[in-house]
Amino acid sequence: MRVLGVDPGLTRCGVGVVEGAAGRPLRMLGVGVVRTPSDAELGERLVAIERGIEAWLDEHRPEFVAVERVFSQHNVRTVMGTAQASAVAMLCAARRGLPVALHTPSEVKAAVTGNGRAEKDQVGAMVTRLLRLDAPPRPADAADALALAICHIWRAPAVNRLQQAHAAARAPRIPVRKVTR
């Protein structure tokens, strides 16, 4: 499974591609940050993020896109920027018919470190270890994008089984009549 992880942000949008499967070694295919100038108009910034994500999708051809779920913060401007960048990532994936998974920060931290309240440096250290890198990716947004991809690779099989079970439970039951002669 090849996953593009996106840690959305208006100034720095972390992106990272990981390939692997649950229970198997993981391999980083690329990591970086799409940057936009803070003094640019919002529309220009969103277009720059779109172009950056599209370039990553073209280059790495992921099968899934994992995006950090926007969570409530005290700073409304930060939440809005994060939500707008997140929407751009989802739009880019949807145009290509790629499935998008949203993961909360605590889900990602728990999947990668075992602690849903882990600090950024702990996440970076575990990403470095899991992907057998020489040093943690910088800035932290890049490491977070890789953590999102890892989280999705590890959680997707269980989530898929759960969704299939729910779908089967909701499926209409057709009564079977016994035919006797």
HURAKA-V450661 format. One record per backbone hydrogen bond with DSSP energy under -1.0 kcal/mol. NH is the residue of the N-H (numbers start at 0). CO is the residue of the C=O. Records with the same first field share a line. If there is no record, write none. Layout:
# HURAKA-V450661
NH: CO, CO
This chain:
# HURAKA-V450661
2: 17
3: 63
4: 15
5: 65
6: 13
12: 33
13: 6
14: 31
15: 4
16: 29
17: 2
18: 26
19: 0
23: 20
26: 18
28: 16
29: 16
31: 14
33: 12
35: 10
39: 36
44: 40
45: 41
46: 42
47: 43
48: 44
49: 45
50: 46
51: 47
52: 48
53: 49
54: 50
55: 51
56: 52
57: 53
58: 54
59: 55
60: 56
62: 1
63: 1
64: 98
65: 3
66: 100
67: 5
68: 102
78: 74
79: 75
80: 76
81: 77
82: 78
83: 79
84: 80
85: 81
86: 82
87: 83
88: 84
89: 85
90: 86
91: 87
92: 88
93: 89
94: 90
96: 93
97: 92
100: 64
102: 66
107: 103
108: 104
109: 105
110: 106
111: 107
112: 108
113: 109
117: 114
122: 118
123: 119
124: 120
125: 121
126: 122
127: 123
128: 124
129: 125
130: 126
132: 127
141: 138
142: 138
143: 139
144: 140
145: 141
146: 142
147: 143
148: 144
149: 145
150: 146
151: 147
152: 148
153: 149
154: 150
155: 151
158: 154
159: 155
160: 156
161: 157
162: 158
163: 159
164: 160
165: 161
166: 162
167: 163
168: 164
169: 165
170: 166
